[in-house]
Amino acid sequence: MGKDFDFPKLERCLNAKCRNQIIHKHGFYERNCCDGFKWHRIFIRRYYCPKCGLTVSFLPVFCLPWFQYNLICFMSCLRAKFINNLSLNKIRHWLKKRYPKLSWPISQIHRYIQRFLGNLPKIELVLRSINPNYLLEAPLDKIKRAKKVLDIIARLVTPQSFLKLYIEQCQSSFLAPNQ
């Protein structure tokens, strides 16, 4: 739908120190997004707070901040590693067969897996905010924890709602470099 999409209205500034209730639409920008089958150019709505100067962009639920591939591509990669226990080379071939426009080299797949593992403690905290009864049996190694986390995401919430909650709580993507 492009610019005709019914973008959400921002009710107040997202800056915790500002919280101004007068927010202006601030145009659009275009970005690339690949769903594994096709590259798309999509419009992203921007908002501006005149009081503090904060600019906010609203990404659709299938997009990850700072990544051009959609959430399903990343989740498929992670599930192939931790649920199906595929090697990096087999993941690369499996992804290429399943998603013809996805041609990640092994080093890129490895980087995404390592970032996911590095952010695992924050991911677990976000999941606990959804279900406080979610506890890991100790001690589990990172691989078993990652598998359990992916199972929980698949059972308890949609990947999109998990991503939204993670971004709200951690102010980054679950595949962002661990700082």
Backbone bond lengths (Angstrom), bond angles and torsions (degrees), N, CA, C in turn:
res aa  C-N    CA-C-N  psi(-1)  N-CA   C-N-CA  omega(-1)  CA-C   N-CA-C  phi
1 M - - - 1.456 - - 1.521 111.37 -
2 G 1.324 117.58 -12.27 1.452 120.86 176.79 1.516 112.69 61.07
3 K 1.321 116.26 -133.00 1.469 120.98 -178.41 1.525 112.27 -71.72
4 D 1.343 117.40 -14.54 1.464 121.16 -179.91 1.524 112.78 -81.00
5 F 1.322 117.84 -4.40 1.455 121.63 178.49 1.533 109.25 -61.72
6 D 1.315 116.36 146.12 1.473 121.44 179.42 1.533 108.33 -82.11
7 F 1.336 116.06 81.36 1.456 121.22 -178.12 1.521 110.39 -66.43
8 P 1.334 117.31 147.90 1.465 119.34 179.84 1.519 111.45 -64.83
9 K 1.319 115.72 149.98 1.464 120.95 176.52 1.518 107.86 -91.52
10 L 1.306 115.55 131.02 1.455 120.45 177.50 1.526 107.68 -84.51
11 E 1.323 116.72 120.14 1.466 122.47 -174.20 1.531 113.06 -80.37
12 R 1.348 116.15 -30.94 1.463 119.16 -179.85 1.525 108.42 -158.18
13 C 1.302 114.82 165.28 1.457 121.72 -179.78 1.532 109.36 -62.76
14 L 1.322 116.18 140.61 1.459 121.01 -179.90 1.524 112.53 -84.07
15 N 1.322 117.18 -6.97 1.464 121.34 176.23 1.529 107.97 -71.51
16 A 1.331 117.19 118.10 1.472 121.91 -175.64 1.519 112.34 -59.46
17 K 1.318 117.86 -27.95 1.466 120.72 -179.62 1.522 112.37 -84.72
18 C 1.316 117.62 -14.37 1.465 120.92 -175.17 1.534 111.26 -103.87
19 R 1.316 116.92 -67.69 1.468 124.51 -179.53 1.535 113.78 57.80
20 N 1.330 116.27 25.51 1.459 122.14 176.55 1.529 109.38 -55.72
21 Q 1.332 116.85 140.25 1.462 120.37 -177.96 1.521 113.02 -97.61
22 I 1.319 117.15 3.06 1.460 120.48 176.84 1.530 107.39 -108.62
23 I 1.324 115.76 101.65 1.455 122.72 -178.08 1.527 107.94 -117.61
24 H 1.317 115.83 134.82 1.466 121.12 -178.09 1.522 110.67 -103.60
25 K 1.335 114.95 143.32 1.457 118.61 169.52 1.519 106.46 -66.80
26 H 1.307 115.52 140.09 1.468 120.40 -171.99 1.527 110.99 -126.94
27 G 1.312 116.02 34.48 1.456 120.47 176.29 1.525 113.15 83.10
28 F 1.311 114.06 -159.13 1.450 122.25 -176.32 1.523 109.46 -135.20
29 Y 1.300 115.61 162.50 1.454 120.33 161.78 1.518 106.99 -136.08
30 E 1.304 115.90 158.88 1.456 120.68 178.81 1.512 109.65 -103.68
31 R 1.308 115.67 147.70 1.459 120.53 174.81 1.520 109.45 -144.04
32 N 1.305 114.66 161.74 1.462 121.15 177.33 1.523 109.04 -87.13
33 C 1.316 114.91 148.54 1.457 120.91 172.74 1.525 107.36 -148.96
34 C 1.320 115.28 129.37 1.463 120.76 178.55 1.525 108.97 -112.09
35 D 1.324 115.93 128.60 1.463 120.69 177.80 1.523 111.65 -96.60
36 G 1.330 116.37 8.37 1.454 121.88 -178.62 1.519 112.67 95.80
37 F 1.329 116.83 -18.88 1.450 121.46 -179.91 1.528 112.15 -112.80
38 K 1.320 115.23 -28.93 1.458 119.64 -175.21 1.525 109.48 -155.70
39 W 1.324 115.55 148.53 1.463 121.06 172.62 1.518 108.66 -89.12
40 H 1.328 116.31 136.28 1.459 122.15 -179.01 1.527 109.17 -124.01
41 R 1.340 115.82 148.83 1.461 121.84 168.22 1.521 105.32 -105.13
42 I 1.323 116.24 121.65 1.458 119.67 -177.95 1.522 109.74 -121.81
43 F 1.326 115.19 153.06 1.459 121.35 177.26 1.526 109.62 -92.29
44 I 1.298 114.90 136.32 1.457 122.11 177.58 1.532 107.54 -115.79
45 R 1.326 116.71 123.44 1.474 122.48 179.71 1.526 109.34 -76.77
46 R 1.326 115.79 137.39 1.457 121.77 177.63 1.529 109.38 -116.89
47 Y 1.327 115.28 148.66 1.467 122.56 176.57 1.517 108.23 -129.04
48 Y 1.338 115.02 154.87 1.460 120.93 -176.36 1.528 109.87 -135.76
49 C 1.338 115.73 134.26 1.456 120.60 175.16 1.525 108.04 -96.83
50 P 1.333 118.63 116.71 1.463 120.60 -178.75 1.534 112.91 -70.60
51 K 1.318 117.64 -19.75 1.463 120.55 -177.93 1.530 112.02 -77.55
52 C 1.340 117.36 -50.35 1.471 119.66 -176.26 1.525 113.37 -107.77
53 G 1.337 117.37 -11.49 1.458 120.74 178.20 1.520 115.04 86.83
54 L 1.325 117.83 4.01 1.464 120.76 -179.63 1.523 110.31 -67.50
55 T 1.320 116.09 133.93 1.454 122.35 173.83 1.519 107.97 -111.33
56 V 1.327 116.63 132.74 1.461 122.40 -176.97 1.518 108.55 -124.52
57 S 1.320 115.92 137.96 1.461 122.16 174.73 1.517 108.53 -115.46
58 F 1.321 116.50 137.52 1.453 121.44 178.31 1.521 109.71 -102.89
59 L 1.319 115.57 109.73 1.458 120.59 176.67 1.520 109.89 -85.45
60 P 1.334 117.08 146.09 1.465 118.75 173.59 1.527 110.09 -64.25
61 V 1.323 117.47 160.14 1.460 121.80 -174.54 1.517 113.42 -64.30
62 F 1.319 118.47 -18.61 1.464 119.89 -178.99 1.530 112.71 -89.39
63 C 1.328 117.66 -3.48 1.470 121.55 -179.08 1.524 111.41 -102.20
64 L 1.309 115.76 144.27 1.461 122.04 172.36 1.518 107.78 -103.49
65 P 1.326 117.81 139.18 1.462 118.92 176.07 1.525 110.32 -58.62
66 W 1.292 116.87 135.53 1.468 125.86 174.91 1.525 114.11 71.85
67 F 1.332 118.93 8.78 1.459 121.61 178.55 1.520 109.20 -125.79
68 Q 1.334 116.82 140.64 1.458 120.50 -179.40 1.529 113.09 -89.27
69 Y 1.321 117.43 -16.60 1.461 120.11 179.05 1.518 109.21 -91.42
70 N 1.336 115.93 147.76 1.459 118.06 -175.19 1.530 111.80 -79.13
71 L 1.304 114.96 169.36 1.459 123.03 -174.41 1.527 112.28 -58.49
72 I 1.313 117.74 -39.34 1.466 121.08 -176.99 1.533 110.81 -62.53
73 C 1.327 117.62 -36.92 1.469 120.15 177.55 1.523 110.62 -61.66
74 F 1.329 116.83 -45.61 1.464 120.37 -179.67 1.527 111.63 -66.80
75 M 1.323 117.17 -42.89 1.456 119.94 -179.74 1.530 110.47 -64.96
76 S 1.318 117.44 -36.74 1.466 120.74 177.05 1.520 110.78 -63.02
77 C 1.307 116.47 -41.89 1.469 121.58 178.06 1.525 110.69 -62.19
78 L 1.319 116.88 -47.63 1.465 120.98 -178.39 1.527 111.45 -66.11
79 R 1.320 116.58 -40.11 1.471 119.45 178.77 1.529 110.48 -66.62
80 A 1.335 117.04 -36.99 1.467 119.85 178.12 1.526 110.39 -61.39
81 K 1.324 116.59 -37.36 1.468 120.34 -179.21 1.529 111.55 -76.08
82 F 1.314 117.06 -53.34 1.467 120.06 -169.13 1.535 114.48 -91.24
83 I 1.309 118.04 -29.66 1.465 120.17 179.48 1.533 110.13 -91.17
84 N 1.344 116.13 -47.28 1.465 120.25 -177.32 1.527 112.93 -90.74
85 N 1.345 116.83 -8.41 1.465 122.57 176.59 1.534 113.18 57.08
86 L 1.339 116.87 40.97 1.461 121.32 179.06 1.523 110.39 -83.31
87 S 1.310 116.14 151.32 1.467 121.12 173.98 1.529 108.52 -72.89
88 L 1.312 116.77 165.81 1.470 120.74 -179.88 1.526 110.76 -60.08
89 N 1.303 117.26 -42.58 1.462 120.51 179.79 1.530 111.11 -64.32
90 K 1.332 117.45 -42.28 1.465 120.55 178.25 1.529 111.02 -66.86
91 I 1.334 116.52 -36.04 1.478 119.57 176.10 1.515 109.57 -61.11
92 R 1.332 116.60 -46.10 1.479 120.87 -179.26 1.528 110.38 -57.76
93 H 1.321 117.77 -47.52 1.468 121.00 -179.38 1.527 111.65 -67.68
94 W 1.326 116.67 -40.52 1.457 120.68 179.71 1.525 110.93 -63.86
95 L 1.345 116.77 -44.48 1.468 120.49 179.06 1.521 111.01 -63.72
96 K 1.324 116.90 -42.51 1.469 120.66 -178.92 1.530 110.71 -63.77
97 K 1.336 116.71 -37.04 1.460 120.14 178.78 1.525 110.92 -70.76
98 R 1.329 115.91 -41.12 1.464 120.86 -177.64 1.533 112.21 -76.46
99 Y 1.333 116.14 -39.11 1.469 122.30 -178.68 1.523 108.74 -123.20
100 P 1.321 118.76 95.15 1.470 121.71 -173.10 1.537 115.23 -57.90
101 K 1.321 118.35 -28.31 1.472 120.76 -179.30 1.525 112.92 -90.35
102 L 1.304 116.85 3.33 1.465 121.50 -178.73 1.526 108.36 -100.94
103 S 1.309 115.88 109.77 1.471 119.31 -178.08 1.527 109.88 -129.01
104 W 1.322 115.29 62.09 1.451 120.29 179.36 1.521 110.09 -76.64
105 P 1.330 117.43 132.34 1.468 118.75 172.61 1.531 109.82 -71.95
106 I 1.307 115.96 163.16 1.461 121.36 -178.63 1.527 110.89 -56.40
107 S 1.330 117.46 -39.17 1.475 120.34 -179.04 1.526 111.47 -62.39
108 Q 1.318 117.56 -35.82 1.467 121.04 178.96 1.526 110.73 -70.91
109 I 1.316 116.71 -42.43 1.472 120.51 176.89 1.523 109.55 -60.33
110 H 1.325 116.06 -44.83 1.465 121.13 178.78 1.534 110.90 -59.59
111 R 1.336 116.95 -42.53 1.466 121.69 179.99 1.529 110.88 -61.36
112 Y 1.333 117.56 -43.97 1.467 120.65 179.64 1.521 111.23 -65.17
113 I 1.310 117.28 -40.24 1.465 120.94 178.87 1.531 109.76 -64.54
114 Q 1.330 117.43 -43.29 1.462 120.70 -180.00 1.534 111.43 -66.23
115 R 1.313 117.10 -37.48 1.467 119.60 177.39 1.525 110.73 -65.59
116 F 1.319 116.21 -41.97 1.463 120.48 177.16 1.525 109.97 -59.66
117 L 1.322 117.30 -47.32 1.466 121.01 179.13 1.533 110.94 -63.64
118 G 1.334 117.59 -38.62 1.460 120.65 178.84 1.522 113.17 -65.40
119 N 1.322 116.35 -30.10 1.472 120.83 -179.84 1.531 112.42 -95.22
120 L 1.309 117.17 5.69 1.463 121.24 -177.49 1.529 114.22 -54.34
121 P 1.344 120.15 -43.24 1.477 118.12 178.06 1.533 113.18 -59.99
122 K 1.336 117.15 -40.08 1.471 119.67 178.26 1.523 110.64 -69.12
123 I 1.324 116.96 -37.85 1.463 120.85 178.43 1.528 109.86 -61.32
124 E 1.324 115.87 -42.86 1.466 120.04 178.79 1.527 111.49 -63.71
125 L 1.328 117.32 -38.29 1.470 120.02 177.29 1.528 111.63 -64.01
126 V 1.326 116.34 -40.64 1.459 119.88 177.78 1.528 110.13 -63.58
127 L 1.325 116.74 -42.58 1.466 119.27 178.10 1.519 111.59 -63.89
128 R 1.328 117.29 -36.16 1.473 119.90 177.14 1.525 111.11 -66.24
129 S 1.330 117.61 -28.62 1.467 119.34 177.36 1.530 110.40 -69.99
130 I 1.325 116.99 -24.82 1.462 121.38 176.08 1.525 109.56 -79.42
131 N 1.334 115.38 -43.45 1.459 121.17 -178.23 1.525 108.15 -139.05
132 P 1.331 118.01 99.33 1.466 120.78 -177.80 1.531 113.98 -60.58
133 N 1.314 117.57 -18.93 1.457 120.59 179.06 1.525 112.93 -79.22
134 Y 1.328 116.11 -6.27 1.449 120.21 -179.80 1.534 108.97 -71.13
135 L 1.309 116.56 111.31 1.458 122.70 178.43 1.519 108.35 -132.48
136 L 1.314 115.86 145.40 1.458 120.11 175.19 1.514 109.77 -91.78
137 E 1.315 115.00 139.42 1.450 118.14 173.21 1.529 107.38 -71.36
138 A 1.289 117.50 126.70 1.464 120.64 -176.79 1.517 109.19 -92.95
139 P 1.278 119.90 149.95 1.464 125.26 -14.01 1.528 110.66 -94.02
140 L 1.295 117.36 131.47 1.455 122.65 173.10 1.520 108.53 -108.02
141 D 1.319 117.01 140.14 1.466 118.46 175.52 1.526 108.77 -74.92
142 K 1.319 116.22 169.87 1.465 120.73 -175.01 1.528 112.65 -60.47
143 I 1.306 117.00 -37.17 1.465 119.79 -178.15 1.531 110.34 -65.08
144 K 1.320 117.03 -44.95 1.467 120.40 178.44 1.522 110.98 -66.81
145 R 1.341 116.91 -37.56 1.472 120.13 176.72 1.526 110.57 -63.71
146 A 1.341 116.56 -42.90 1.466 121.05 179.88 1.525 110.40 -61.43
147 K 1.319 116.49 -43.37 1.464 120.52 178.56 1.525 110.56 -61.88
148 K 1.310 116.37 -44.45 1.465 120.18 -179.99 1.533 111.01 -64.59
149 V 1.316 116.97 -42.01 1.464 121.27 178.09 1.524 110.71 -60.30
150 L 1.320 117.89 -46.19 1.466 120.43 179.53 1.529 111.25 -64.18
151 D 1.329 116.86 -37.81 1.469 119.94 175.26 1.527 111.08 -62.03
152 I 1.318 116.34 -43.25 1.469 120.61 -179.78 1.524 110.67 -65.01
153 I 1.318 117.28 -43.25 1.472 120.23 178.39 1.520 109.69 -59.62
154 A 1.321 116.57 -41.83 1.476 120.19 179.98 1.525 112.20 -67.52
155 R 1.332 117.98 -34.42 1.468 121.46 -176.59 1.522 113.60 -87.10
156 L 1.331 117.05 -43.70 1.463 119.91 -170.91 1.521 114.60 -87.32
157 V 1.281 116.39 -37.06 1.463 120.24 -173.79 1.519 109.31 -141.63
158 T 1.316 115.85 167.18 1.455 118.94 171.97 1.525 107.87 -81.20
159 P 1.317 117.58 152.67 1.473 118.25 175.61 1.528 112.55 -55.70
160 Q 1.336 116.81 -35.41 1.463 119.81 -179.58 1.524 111.80 -66.12
161 S 1.333 117.57 -42.56 1.461 119.01 -179.46 1.529 110.37 -71.15
162 F 1.334 117.11 -33.81 1.462 119.68 174.83 1.525 110.21 -63.37
163 L 1.348 116.85 -45.79 1.469 120.63 179.97 1.526 110.90 -59.54
164 K 1.327 116.43 -44.55 1.465 120.40 179.95 1.529 110.91 -60.54
165 L 1.313 116.75 -46.12 1.459 121.23 179.83 1.528 111.14 -64.73
166 Y 1.322 116.84 -41.45 1.468 120.68 179.44 1.531 110.33 -61.58
167 I 1.322 116.55 -45.80 1.468 120.57 -179.36 1.526 110.51 -63.57
168 E 1.338 117.31 -41.62 1.467 120.66 178.57 1.526 111.36 -62.15
169 Q 1.326 117.37 -42.35 1.461 120.37 -175.06 1.526 113.51 -83.02
170 C 1.330 117.40 -34.10 1.468 120.11 -173.21 1.526 113.48 -108.57
171 Q 1.323 117.27 -8.48 1.467 122.15 179.13 1.524 112.07 58.69
172 S 1.322 116.94 31.94 1.469 121.91 176.25 1.524 108.15 -161.11
173 S 1.311 115.55 174.31 1.456 121.85 175.43 1.524 109.12 -85.68
174 F 1.318 117.08 152.33 1.459 120.14 178.41 1.525 111.83 -70.36
175 L 1.344 117.41 -5.47 1.453 121.10 173.89 1.521 112.22 -110.41
176 A 1.321 116.37 10.44 1.466 119.67 176.80 1.518 108.93 -70.24
177 P 1.331 118.02 152.81 1.459 119.87 177.50 1.516 110.25 -57.17
178 N 1.314 116.38 136.78 1.462 121.62 179.27 1.512 109.66 -73.64
179 Q 1.316 116.58 125.47 1.480 119.83 -175.88 1.498 111.73 -108.05
